[in-house]
Amino acid sequence: MSELSATFTPAQIESALYEKWIKNGYFKADSSSKKQPFTIVIPPPNVTGSLHIGHALDHTIQDLLIRMKRMKGFEALWLPGMDHAGIATQNVVEKQLATTGKSRHDLGREKFIEKVWEWKREFGGAILNQMKRLGDSVDWDRERFTMDEGLSKAVYEIFKRLYDKGLIYRAERIINWCPRCLTALSDIEVEHSDDEGEFVQIRYGDGEESITIATTRPETMLGDGAVAVHPSDERYKKLVGKKVLLPLVNRMIPIITDEAVDPEFGTGAVKVTAAHNPNDFEIATRHGVEFVIIMDEHAVMRNTGTKFDGMDRFDARKAVVEELRKMGRVVSEKRPYVHAVGHCQRCDTTVEPRLSKQWFVKVAPLAKAAADAVRDGRVKISPTEMSPRYFEWVDNMHDWCISRQLWWGHRIPVFYGPNGEVVVCAPGDKPPAGYQQDPDVLDTWFSSALWPFSTLGWPEQSADLKKFYPTSVLVTGYDILFFWVARMMIMGLFAMDGVQPFNVITLHGLVRDKFGKKMSKSRGNTIDPIEFMDKYGSDALRFTLARGANPGADQALAEEWVAGSRNFCTKLWNATRFAIMNGANNKGELPKPNDLDPVNKWVLSRLNETIKEVDDLFEKFEFAKACELIYHFA
């Protein structure tokens, strides 16, 4: 480049530069290279998604690390891809179908899945172009998708291996259920918000042998199987072991003791609705309490033997309280009562805990291996103060519900025979004639948990897998440490015979608004990174994000700070242009040190010191400090 344009126009300059990088193959990695490998896999964004500010921070940090290692002579692979996003994608296509007056059931399963693939080819992957706009130096030749043939093979292979080891089983458990999407949900697909409800105290039984419970979900009392109190609660000693009449359904239920009951909360006596509450399920399992299912999959009251059957759960809530009030059994009512309520991330419907037969991964032995890998130093977590949070999760992991009542996704490779036989098929195997496949699909997180090794060719012993596994660094937000990182650990260690999926986990925080408040659509304080890139350029946004990136800490972001970074980029551009116009040599031919005047010698010595300090800070993931050094040197 002999001259620079008089005006710094980031959008044009960055676009032309990126095209040149791609054309010249600068981002391609070679598995046959003798260079030391350095690998990062991008946490796969949803195929339905757009680049948000969290992605921009995540990708900026990864790009900094990859480019640094590439410059230092490593065989650097940054592998991109997308997640099929089961429930999100299915919802998008269902809404599109609804505009034509049709539902997925009108099409049938096979044709609906064809429709989803059509949508993916036409509209999916917009985020990949946005990643290019951001400047991601990824190896596009290795782009992966969780529903690709190779990755699907990995999913079915590991399911079979886990099943054969007794680590996958089917059972009835309490799960998160969306009555609108009609599927089980993972915890990350449930968003909690403080909702106004009611806190009602209800008297069961009469006279001296009555007991008062407190609940925010009075409609579920129709499914109560017991009342539980703490074993040391003196108030209820004389009632323990006796039975009390459950109002409205006129069923006698026992009064039991359990350590899980908090004697300080409410009345100290809790209703045990085993089929509709996870804590109650645990208590009921310990004591052999009856499981009574009182709602169907649409959250409509069923099989209670009362006039409330056929009512929506919220209508039933009002009607039950009204009836109890008439009977004189409502001791007190607190309204409004603000408490945390779970909502489906995709449709905002209130989630219903529900007893359901689902497929689960038995995580205890797998989680121990994941904890040991960090405890013995094979995997390092940065910042180290995040390690206790990791251990808290993996040391207390519950069995993982992996089945979803959807059509889009990896269909569970289990087949049922006419007499109840169960066959699990490995990739390429065919089930016996007449066997029917399980209708459910696997949780999206099941396939994404395989990402570090499935994207490199596993279960085949590919050249990429041999060269680039284990990956070097995982860069991600601390908010998905459990949902994704811990699950990648358990799957990677299992599939790869104890070899960890990554050597280092570096965690960054959330991007908040300029006042430090969490961004949300309801607050109207969200930031669109595309808007900022169009206005100020990608480098301006990236430098601002990197300048605020302290390990594990949240950062604030304001438009004026991005504008300031654009001004910094403009000054560098103008200074370089001025130097070239005044005879600066940019042909790569460096003058000999002895030919330099004292001022230039001093500048170069400061440059070398800055480079060393920045390198050291990069190795510690101290990007904010590194940016400050660069800014003040410039």
N, C-alpha and C positions, 0 to 999 in steps of 0.2 A: 504494500500500500504506500504509494508515494505522496498522496495527498488525502486530506479528509474534507468532507463537505463543510461549507461555512456554517451551516446550522445543524445542531444536534437533534435529529428526529428519531427517537428511540424505536418506534414501531417499524419504520422502514429498515433501519440499520440492523436491528435485532433479527428481523425476518430474513434478510439477505444473508446474514452471518450464519444463522441456523441452517439454512438451505445448503450453504457451502460446507458446513460441518458434516451434514448428512451425505452429501454428494461424495465427499472424500473419505467416508467410512471411518471417521475419527472415533465413533462410539462403539465400534464393533470389537467384541472380545474373541480371542482365539484359544480354544481348548487344547490345541497342540503346542501352544507356546511354552517355552521353558521359564518364562517370567513367573515371579511369585504372584499367586492369585489374590485378588481383593474383590469380594462379592457383596452386593446388596440387592435384595429383592424388594420391590416396591409393595407395600401393603396394598392389595388390589382394590381399587375403588369400584363401586357398584356400576354396572353397565348402564343403569338408569340415571347416574349422577352427573353433576356438574362440579367443576373445580371450586371448592370453597376455600376460605382463608386458612383453615386447618391443613388442608392438602398443600397449599402453597408453602406453609412453614415446613411441613414434613419433607416435601420434595426439595426445598431450598437446602436444608441440612444435608440430605442425601447427596445432592449434586455437588455441594462443597467437598464432601469426603471423597466422592468418586473422582472428581477432577483433580484433587490434590494427589491422590494415589496414582492416577494415570500419568500426571506430570512427573512423578517420582520413579516411573518405570515399572509399575505393577501391571499385571494383566487384569485390568479392571472391568468387571461385568456389573452393569446395573440393569436388572431384568424387569421389564414392565409387564403389565397385564391387567385384566379386569375380572371382577367377580360376577357370577350370573345373578346374584341377588334375588333368590327365589321369590319371596313374598312381594318384594317391591316391584319386580318386573311383571309378575303375574297380575298385580293390581293395575299397573299401567296399561297392559294389554286388555284386561277386562273392561277398564273404563273406555278404551278406544272402541271395543266391541259394543259397549252399551249405547254408543252414539248411533249405531246401526239397528238398535232394538234387539240385539242378540246377547246371549250369555255364553260362557264357555261350555255350559251343559248342552246348549243347542248345537254346538260344533262337535262335541265329543272330545275325548282326551287327545287322540292322535292329531286331529286337525287343529286343535287349539295349540298344541306344542309347535306344529308347523307355523302357525300364526305368530307365535312368540319369536321363532327364529327369523321370520320375515321382518318383524319389528326390529330385532337386534341388528340385522344387516342394514336396514334403512336408517334407523335412528340411534341405535346403540353406539356407544363409543365416542360420543361428542367430547367426553373428558380427555380422550387421548390427544385430540387436536389442541385442547387447552393446555395439556402438558407440554406440547411442542411450543406453544405460545409462551409458556413460562420459561422455556429454555432447557428442559430436562435432557441431559446427555445420556439417554438410555439406548440400549442395543435393540432397535426396533425389529431386527430380524428374529429376535427371540420372544416377541410378544406372545403372551399366553392368555387363555380364557378358561375359567374353571369348568366349563362344559365341553372343552375340546376333547377329542378322542383320547389323546394321551393322558390327560389329567383325569378323565372319567375312568380310564383303566386303573389308574392309581387309587382312586376312590373305592372301586369294587374290590381291588386286591387287598387293601388294608382292612376293609369291612370283613372280608372272609378270614383274614389272619386273626383279627381281634375276636371274631365269633368262635373260631376254632380253639382259641386260648381261653374261652369262657369269659371274655371281657365285654361281650355284647349280649344283651338279653332283652326279653320283652316282659313287661309287667305293668300292673296298674299302679299309678302314682299320681300325686297332685301335680298338675302342670299349669302354666299360664295359658289361658284359652281366650282367643278373640272370637266373640259371637258373631262378628260381621265377616271376618276373613275365614272363619270356620277352620282354624288351625291352631295347633300348639305354637307358642312363641318362646324364643330364647329370652333370657333376662335382658339382653341388650336391646331387644325389640320392644321392651316395655319401658315407657317413659313415665316417671312419677311426677305428679303435680299436687299442690295443696288445694284440695277441693272442699267446698262447703257441704257438710252432710249433717248427720244427727247422731247423738250418743244417747241411747235409750237404756234405762234400767228396767228390767222386767222380772216380776215375781213368779217363780215356778212353785207349785204346791201351795198349801195353806197352813195357817196356824204355826205352831212351833217348829214344824218340820218343813217349812217353806225356805227357799233360798233365792236370793236376787242376783241375777247376772246383768252384765252391761255389754252392749254391742253396738257397732255402727252398721251392722247388716241384719236387722231384725227379721227379714224375710227368710234367712237361712235357718232360723230356729226350727222351722218345720222339718229339718233334717238332723236335728240334734240326736246324739246317741248317748250323751252323758253330760254331767256337770263336773268340772274339776276344780279342786282347791289345792293350795300348797300344804304339804304334810305337817308343817309346823304352825299352821294358822289355827290358833286356839278358838277362833270364832265358830269354826265349823266342825270341831272335833266330834261333837255328838251326832252330826249328820252323816259323817263318812261311813260308807257301807250301806246306807239306806237308799231307798228309791223315792223319786219325786215325780209328780204328774207334770208332763209337758203340755202346756196349754195348746188349744186349738186342734191338736192331733190326738190328745188324750192317750198318750203313750207313757208308760212308766219307764224312767231312765235312772241309772245309778249315779250316785255321788261318789267320785273317786279322788285320789290324791296323786299329784305329779309335781316333781321339782321344777318343771318348766313354767308353772303358774307364778305370776308376780303378785304377791299378796297386797302390794301397795297400789296396784292399778285398778281403777274402777271399784268394784265391790270385793275384789279378791277371789271372786268365783267366776269361772269362764265356761261358756257353753262349748261343748265339743261336737263340732260339725265335721266329721271325719272326711266326708267326700267333697268338701267345699272350702277347706282352709289347710294350708301346708303345716302349720304348727299343730292344729287339731289332728291332722293325719298321723303325725309322729306320736302324739299322746294316745290316740286310739289304737295304733299298732302295738304300743307297749302294753296296753291294758285289755286288748281284745274287745274294744268297743265296736258296736255295729256301725257299718258304713251305709248311709242312706242317701241315695242320689235323688235330688229334688228338682234339678233343672236339666233341660236338654241342651243340645249344642248351640241353640239360638238364645240361650239364657231365658227360656220360658219355663215357668213352673210346671212340673210334671210329677205324677205319682205320689202326691202328698195326701190324697184322699180327702182334700178339703175344697172349699169353693174357690181357692186361689189358683188351682190348676188351670193352665191356659193363659195366665197373666204374665206379662213381661215382668222381669225381676224388680224393676223400679216401681211399677204400678203395684206389684205385690208388697213391696216395702211399705208403701203408704197404707195399703189396705190392712196389712197385718197389724201395724201400730194402731190404726183406728179401731180394729176389732178388739185388741188387747185393752185399749183405753176404755171401751164400753164394758169390758169384763172387770175393770178395776185392777188390772194387773200391771199397768204402767206406773212404776214407782217415781220415776223422774225422766225428763227429756231435756237434753241440752241441744239447742238449735239456734244459730248455726254452729256446727262443730267442725273446725278445720282440721283435716288430716290428710296424709299422703295417700293418693289413689293411683294405681297403675293404669296407663292407657296404651293401646296399641300404637306403636310408632308410625304405622302406615295409615291408619284410618281414624285414630283418636278415640275409638270405642273403649269404654271401660273394660279392662281385662277381668275375666272371671276365673278364680282358681277352681280347677275342676279335676275330679278323679277320672283318669282316662288310661286306656291300655296303649302304651307307647314303647318304642325301642330306646334302650339306654346303653351308654358306655359305663362300665364299672371302673371308676377312675382311681380308686385307692392305690393299687400297685403302680399305676402309671404316674400318679401325682407324686409319689415318693421319689421316683427316679428323677422327676422334674425338679423337685426340691434339692435332692442330693447334688445335681449338676451345678447348681449355684453355690451350695454350701461348700463343695470341695474345690471351687474355683475354676471349673471348666468353663463356666459361663459367668461373665462379670456384668453387673448391672450398674449403669451410670445414670444419675448420681447414686452413690452407695446408700444414701438414706432412703431410697425407694425399695431397697431389698426387704425390709420387714413387711412392707405391704404385699410384696410378692409371696413371701412365706405364709403370711396370714391367709392368702387365698389358696395356695396349693396345698397347704397343710390341712385345710378345712373344706376341700372340694366335695360337693355332692355329686352323685352319679348324674351323668349328662344326658338329658333327653335329646335324642338326635332325629326323631321322626317328625315330619310335618305333613299336615293334611292338605297338600298342594299338588298341582300337576307339573309345574315347572321346576326342574331340579333333577338330581341323581335319584332315580327310583330305587328303593331299597331292594337289594338282590336276594330277596327271600321268597320262596315259592311254597305254596301249601297244597298238599295232596288231598284227594277226596275223602280220606279217612283221618285227616288231621296231621298227616306227615309234614315235616318241615325240612326244606332243602335250601342251603345257601350256596349260590353259584359263584365261582371264581370267574374272572374275565374270560370270555370266550366259551365258557361251559353252557350247555343247554339243559334246562330242567326236564324231568321226565314228562312224558305225554300226559296231558290232562291236568297238570299242575297250574295253579293260578298265582300270579305274582302279587305281592303285597302292594296295595294301591298308594302307599305313602312315599314321600321323597325324603331325602336326608337334609338335615339342617345345613344351611349355607355355610355355617362356621365349620362343619365337618370337612368339607372340601378345602376351605381356605386354611385350615390347620395343617394341611399337607403341602402348602405353597412352597416352602424353601427347598423341598426335595422333588416334589412332583413336577415342578417347572423345569427341573434339570434332567428329567428323563426317567426317574424312578417309576416302576420297579425294574426297568432295564438298567444295567450297569453301563450307562452311556459315558462318552468322553466328557461331557459337561458335568455330569454328577461326580466323576472321579476328580476333575480339575477344580470345580468351584464349590463343592460341599465339604465341610460345613461352610455356610456363608460367614462373612467376616463381622458385619455389624447389622443389627436390626434397629432401624430408626422408627420410632412411633410415639404416639401420645400416651401419657400415663393413664389416660381414661380407658384404654382398652388393654391394659396390662393383663387383666384376668381373661377377658372375653376372647382375645386372639392370641396374645403372647404365650400365656400358660398352656393353651391348647396346642399351639405349635410345638412347644417343648415336649408335651407328653406324646404327641404323635411322631415327632422327629426321632426322639430317643427310642421309641418302640420300633419304628420302621427301619431305622439305620443302625440297629444293634448297639444301642448305647452311645452313638455319636450324636452330639448336640446339633441342632439346626443352625445355630449361630454362636459365635464366640463372645460377642459383646451385645448387650441390649442397652441402647442409649435412649432415654425417655425425655421428651420435651413436654412443656405445658400447653395450656390452651391459649388461644389468642382472644383477648377481651377488647372491649371498646376503650376509648381514650381515658375513661373514668375508672377503668378496672372492672367494669360490670360484664357479666357473661352475655354474649350475643344471643339474641333470639328474635324470631320474626315478630312475636307479640310486642317486644320492646321497640321494634323498629330500628335497632342499632346494628344490624348485620352489615358486613362489608363484603362487597363483591370484588374478588381479586381481578376478574377480567376487566371490570370498569377501571380499576386503578392501573392495570397494565396498558390499557388503551390510552389512558390519559397521561401517564408518567413513564411508561416503559417497564419491562420486566425486571431489569437490573435494579431499578429504583425500589420496586416492591421487595425484591429478594434481599437487597442490602438492608432495608429497613427491618425486615423480619429477622435476618441474621444478627443484626445489631441488638435486637431485643431477646435473643435466644440464650438464656442462661439455663444450664442443665436442670431439667425437672420443674422449672418455674414457669408460671403463667406470665404472659406479657401483654401490655396494652398496645393498641395501634390506633393511630389517627391519620387522617388524610394529609394534614399539614406536614407530618413527619415523612411521608412518602414523597411529598412535593420537595421537601428539603433534600432527600436522597437524590431526586432527579436533578436538583441544582448541583449537587456534588458530582454527579456523573457528567453534567454539562461542563463543569470547570475542568475536569480531567480531560474531556474531549478537546476543549478549547486550548488547554495548556499543551496537549500533544500536537495539535494542529499548529500552534504558534512555533513550537520547537522544530517541526518538520519544515515549516516555511522559512525558518532561519538556519537551515542547513544541518539539522540533526540527522544523524545516520541511522536509519531503521532497517538496514539490509542484513542485520545479524552479524556485522563485522565490528567486534568490540575493540576499542583502542587499548594499547598496552598501559598498565597502571602507571609506569614511569612517565608516560606522555600526558597524564592528567594534571590539571592544576590543583592546588590544595582544596579549593571549594568542592570540586567534583569528587576528589578523593574522600572528603568528609561525607558527602551525600551518599556515595556508594557504601561507605562503612556503616552509615545509619541504615541503608537499605538492607545490607546483609544481616545486621542485628535484628531488624524488624522481621525479615523472613524467618530467621531462627525462632524468634519469639512467637510468631504466628503459627509456625509449624508445631511448636510445643503445645500451644493453646488448642489447636485443631485436634491433636491426639487426646486431649483431655475433654473434648467437646465443649470448650469454652468459646463459643462463636461470638458472643457479645463482646468479650474482651479483645478478641482478635480483630473484630471490625473497628473497635475504638483505636487500636494501634494503627491500623491501615489508614483510617480517617485522619488521625493527627499527623502521621508521617506525610501523607499527601498534602 
